Amino acid sequence: MTHHPANPWVRRSRPQPRPAMRLLCLPHAGGSTSLYRLWKDLLPPEVEPVLVCPPGREDRLDDPLPDGIPELVADLGRAVVPLLDRPWAVFGHSMGATVAHELVLWLLEQGHPAPEHLFVSAREAPQHHHGGSVHLLDDDALAAELIRLGGTAPELLAMPEVRQLVLPAVRGDYRLIETYAAAPAGPVPCPLTALVGAADTELTAEEAAGWEKWTTGPFQLLSFPGGHFYLSESPHALVDVVCRRLLTPA
């Protein structure tokens, strides 16, 4: 995995000068690039995965979290601009889906080309934004919430040293998404696919289907077996779907 010290936001395990497509992959609240660790071996050579690493995790533990989603999006947007010299798409999971939508809008506002596709995973559409107060929980309750969602191994969260590393970013990200205004500037001018786990208790089919409002292009809602972290349970099937949408001519 490579990244330039001047651009700590991205990790490029297979850097290519002229790929057919670059796919930006954004993690969930408190998540890291490990969410997509298998994708580099599942994506075809013509699709270059670009994994986004927000502040507060991995080698960015000391980097401060932004004050809000708009600041996060602007910082990320400036970091990925050099990669938009090739056709690109973006996949965001949970909180990452919200950030992905806002990122596309920010880049368009700055005059950059639209993506070929926007994938929003395990996230309700903005008009159904839940908000919440998870970021106000104490460490025990916050760890319990992570275990309930299924994205973190319970045995890891039982280790004080792991909690000390993981929970600050989790709490910070929950603060960002739970205080998010949920008022995007508008729809995106590209195809949008919403993806959900059939057993995900964090959103309803109606909330996921609401993403259709946020594109002027084709929309599709797809369901996979599993819960909120279905993408870790069915990575091959998911990546196959993503590739078919990116590489099949319209």
C-alpha positions, 0 to 999 in steps of 0.5 A: 500500500502506497501513499505520498506523505503530502497526500495522507488521505489516499492509499493506492495499493496498485497505482497506475498512471492511466487506468480505465477507471479509478474507484474511490472507496470511503469507509464507515464511521470510525472505519479504515482502509481495511474495510476494502482490503480484499478489493485490490485482488477482486477488482480487474486490472483496469480498475484502480482502487483508491482507498480513503483514509480519514484523519484519526486512524492508521498513520493519521492518529494525530491528525485532528478531525474536521469540525463538520462534514463540509470541512471533511469533504473539502479537505478530501476533495482537495486531496483527490483532485490530482486523481481525477485525470482519469474516469472515476467513480466513488463507493461509500459505505454507511457514513462514507456514502453520505461523504461520497455524495457530498464529495461529488457535489463539491467536486462538481462545484469546483468545476471537476468532471462528474464521476462515472458512478456513485455507489451508496452502501448501507445508508439512508437517503438525506431526506431520511437522515436519522441523526442521533446521540451515539457520539455522546455515549461512554466508552463501554456503550460506544464499544457495545454499539460497534459490536451490535453493528458487527463491524468490529470483533468483540475480542478486540474491543475488550483490549484497553489498548485497542479501545484507546486507538479506535474509539476516538475516531469512532466517536469523532465520526459519529459526531460528524454524521449525527450533527450533519445538516443533511441538506445536499446541494442537489442530485448528481448527474451520474448513475447512482446505485444504492446497496443494502444488506437484507438484514440491516436493521439500521435502515429501511428499504424506503430509506434506501430507495430514497436515493433515487431523488438524488440523481438525474441519471439511472438509479437502482437499489440492490440487496445482498444477504447480510446485515449492516456490514454485508460487504464483508460477508459477500465481497466477491458478489458485491465487487462483481456488481460494482465492476459490471456497472463500471465497465459495461457500456451504457 
